Amino acid sequence: MKLAIEHTTHFEFEEITRHSVQYLRLTPFDSGRQKVLNWSLSLPTDANEITDGYGNVMHVFTIDEPHSNFDITVSGEIEIMDDLLEDDDHELSPFVYLRQSDLTKPDKALRDYMTTSPQFTSTHDGLCGLINDLQTRLRKESPPNADPSSAADAFAHLWGDSISATHVFLSCCRYTGVPARYVSGYLYSPDAKEMKSHQWAEAWLDDSWHTFDVQLGLTTPSRHLKLAVGLDHLDACPLRSVKSGHGTEAFSAIPNRRKTG
């Protein structure tokens, strides 16, 4: 399946800022199940392209004059393969993804949950049972425009958006010794007019990466277009801004056109 994507993200600050740095992970990469046919970014100024520590393509640019908004436009074509297994598309050892981050570190409630749920073993069937149980538990909507929630907060408040649910799943996997990584990208739906920004997880089992989409209860990535991976949302979010005097904010790009072929 070929996907043609074009979207513009309108980025707006609450007040004028004189200096901001933008970190973009909006460029997909070739893997065992997706091939980049063409891809381009239209940015408000020149950007440096680098590869981050997780193997993601990242563009960095600085706006060093007063501004309150700008646009970023992305367009390209991706071919999604039939192979439902992810190859080890990065040279980084999968065991790096055993490390808990601030957003995935389990609290006592999460540790107790996994300790009293021996059926959620470190096998594919066990992790399928885990995402099914989490999908049933995590049914509430997180606060709008909130910062990315930690696994502990999401589990306590039963938040089930894709960011929160993925953090909970990653926390559980790593607690039981299964390397697992956060994935950001797009979700294709034949019934929707747009491809949506989406997050899911991959777990390292039997020497390969396997997809686990907790929010949707899916274990096949045939509808997923991958952009970036990391330990958590802050490592892999499509767009992140650092502003002078206002701290750091993370944003997800929202596409406004797609077609298939």
C-alpha positions in Angstrom: 0.0 0.0 0.0 1.3 3.4 -0.9 0.4 6.5 1.2 0.8 10.1 -0.1 0.9 12.5 2.8 0.9 16.3 3.0 0.3 18.3 6.1 0.9 21.7 7.6 1.4 22.2 11.3 0.6 25.7 12.5 2.8 26.4 15.5 1.7 29.2 17.8 3.0 30.6 21.1 0.9 32.2 23.7 3.1 35.3 23.5 5.9 36.7 21.4 9.2 35.0 22.0 12.6 36.2 20.8 14.4 32.9 20.6 13.2 29.3 20.0 14.8 26.1 18.9 12.8 23.5 17.1 13.6 19.8 17.1 11.7 17.8 14.3 11.4 14.1 14.0 9.2 14.2 11.0 11.2 12.2 8.5 10.4 8.5 8.2 13.2 5.9 7.5 13.3 2.7 5.5 12.7 -0.5 7.5 11.6 -4.0 6.8 8.0 -2.9 6.3 8.1 0.6 5.0 10.0 2.2 2.2 10.3 6.0 1.7 9.7 6.9 -1.9 10.1 10.6 -1.5 9.9 13.1 1.4 10.4 16.8 1.9 10.0 19.4 4.6 9.2 23.1 4.1 10.5 25.1 7.1 10.5 28.8 8.1 14.4 28.8 8.0 17.3 26.6 7.3 17.7 23.5 9.4 20.6 21.1 10.3 19.9 17.4 9.7 21.4 15.0 12.2 20.8 11.5 13.4 19.9 11.3 17.1 21.1 8.7 19.6 18.2 6.4 18.7 18.9 6.5 15.0 16.0 8.9 14.1 16.4 11.6 11.5 16.2 14.9 13.3 16.1 18.4 11.9 17.0 21.3 14.2 16.5 25.0 13.4 16.6 28.2 15.4 14.4 31.3 15.1 16.4 34.1 16.6 14.0 37.1 16.1 10.7 38.0 17.7 8.0 35.6 16.6 4.7 34.2 17.8 3.9 31.5 15.1 5.3 29.7 12.1 4.3 26.8 9.8 5.9 23.5 9.0 4.8 21.5 6.0 5.7 17.9 5.2 4.9 16.0 2.1 5.9 12.6 0.7 5.1 9.1 -0.3 5.6 5.9 1.7 5.1 2.3 0.7 3.9 0.0 3.5 5.0 -3.6 3.0 3.1 -6.7 3.9 5.8 -7.9 6.3 4.3 -7.4 9.8 7.6 -7.8 11.7 9.9 -5.0 12.2 13.6 -5.7 11.4 16.2 -4.3 13.7 16.4 -1.1 11.7 18.8 0.7 14.1 22.2 -0.4 15.2 21.4 0.4 18.8 21.2 -2.6 21.0 17.6 -3.5 22.0 18.7 -3.9 25.6 19.1 -0.1 25.8 15.3 -0.1 25.9 15.2 -1.9 29.3 16.0 1.4 30.9 13.1 3.2 32.6 12.8 6.9 32.0 11.1 9.5 34.2 7.9 9.0 32.1 7.9 5.2 32.3 9.3 4.5 35.8 6.7 2.3 37.6 5.4 3.3 41.0 4.1 0.8 43.6 0.7 0.5 42.0 2.2 -0.5 38.7 4.7 -2.9 40.3 1.9 -4.5 42.3 -0.2 -4.8 39.1 2.5 -6.7 37.3 3.5 -8.8 40.3 -0.1 -10.0 40.8 -0.6 -10.7 37.1 1.7 -13.6 36.3 -0.2 -14.3 33.1 1.4 -11.3 31.5 4.6 -13.2 30.9 7.5 -12.1 28.7 6.1 -13.9 25.6 4.1 -12.6 22.7 0.9 -14.2 24.0 1.6 -12.8 27.4 2.0 -9.2 26.1 -1.1 -9.6 24.0 -2.9 -10.3 27.2 -1.3 -7.3 28.8 -2.5 -4.9 26.1 -6.0 -6.4 26.1 -6.2 -5.8 29.9 -4.8 -2.3 29.7 -7.2 -1.4 26.9 -10.0 -2.4 29.2 -8.6 -0.5 32.2 -7.4 2.7 30.5 -10.7 4.1 29.3 -10.6 7.8 30.4 -9.5 10.8 28.3 -6.5 12.7 29.5 -6.8 16.5 30.1 -6.6 18.4 26.8 -3.3 20.1 26.0 -1.7 18.5 29.0 2.0 17.6 29.1 2.7 14.0 28.3 1.6 11.9 31.3 3.9 9.4 33.1 3.0 5.8 33.2 2.3 6.1 37.0 -0.1 9.0 36.5 -1.8 7.4 33.5 -2.3 4.1 35.4 -3.7 5.9 38.4 -6.1 8.1 36.5 -7.0 5.4 33.9 -6.0 7.6 31.0 -6.1 5.7 27.7 -4.8 8.1 25.0 -2.1 6.7 22.8 0.7 8.5 24.6 -0.4 7.5 28.2 -1.3 3.9 27.3 2.0 3.4 25.5 4.0 4.7 28.6 2.1 2.3 30.8 2.9 -0.6 28.5 6.5 0.3 28.3 6.8 0.5 32.0 5.3 -3.0 32.4 7.5 -4.5 29.8 10.7 -3.1 31.2 9.7 -4.1 34.7 9.5 -7.7 33.6 12.7 -7.6 31.7 11.4 -7.1 28.1 13.1 -4.4 26.1 10.4 -2.1 24.7 10.5 1.2 22.8 8.2 4.1 22.2 7.2 4.7 18.5 5.7 7.9 17.0 4.1 8.1 13.6 0.8 8.1 11.7 -2.1 5.8 11.7 -4.0 5.1 8.5 -7.7 4.5 8.6 -9.7 3.8 5.4 -12.8 5.5 7.0 -11.0 8.7 7.9 -10.2 11.7 5.7 -6.9 12.3 7.5 -4.0 10.2 8.7 -3.7 10.9 12.4 -0.6 11.4 14.6 -0.4 8.3 16.7 1.9 6.5 19.2 2.5 2.8 20.0 5.1 0.5 21.3 7.5 -2.2 20.0 8.8 -5.0 22.2 11.9 -7.1 21.6 10.9 -10.8 21.6 12.6 -13.8 19.9 15.3 -11.5 18.4 12.9 -9.2 16.6 10.7 -6.2 17.2 6.9 -6.7 17.5 4.3 -4.1 17.4 1.8 -3.5 20.4 -0.7 -0.7 20.0 -2.3 -0.5 23.4 -4.9 2.2 22.6 -6.3 0.2 19.7 -5.5 -3.3 20.9 -3.5 -4.1 17.7 -0.5 -6.3 17.3 0.0 -5.8 13.6 1.5 -2.6 12.1 -0.2 -2.7 8.7 -1.9 0.6 9.4 1.1 2.3 11.0 3.7 4.6 9.4 6.7 5.0 11.7 8.6 8.3 12.2 10.8 7.9 15.3 11.6 5.7 18.3 12.9 6.3 21.8 12.5 5.5 25.5 9.4 7.7 25.8 7.4 10.5 24.2 10.0 13.2 24.7 12.6 11.1 22.8 10.3 10.4 19.8 7.7 13.2 19.6 7.4 14.6 16.0 7.9 18.2 17.1 9.5 19.7 20.2 10.2 23.3 21.0 12.6 25.0 23.4 11.8 28.6 24.0 13.8 31.2 25.9 12.2 31.8 29.3 9.3 29.4 28.8 10.8 25.9 29.1 10.2 23.0 26.8 7.0 21.9 25.1 6.2 18.9 22.9 3.8 18.8 20.0 2.5 16.3 17.6 2.0 17.2 13.9 -1.5 16.8 12.5 -1.7 15.8 8.8 -4.4 17.4 6.6 -4.3 15.2 3.5 -3.6 11.6 2.6 -4.4 9.3 -0.2 -3.6 5.7 -0.9 -2.6 3.8 -4.0 
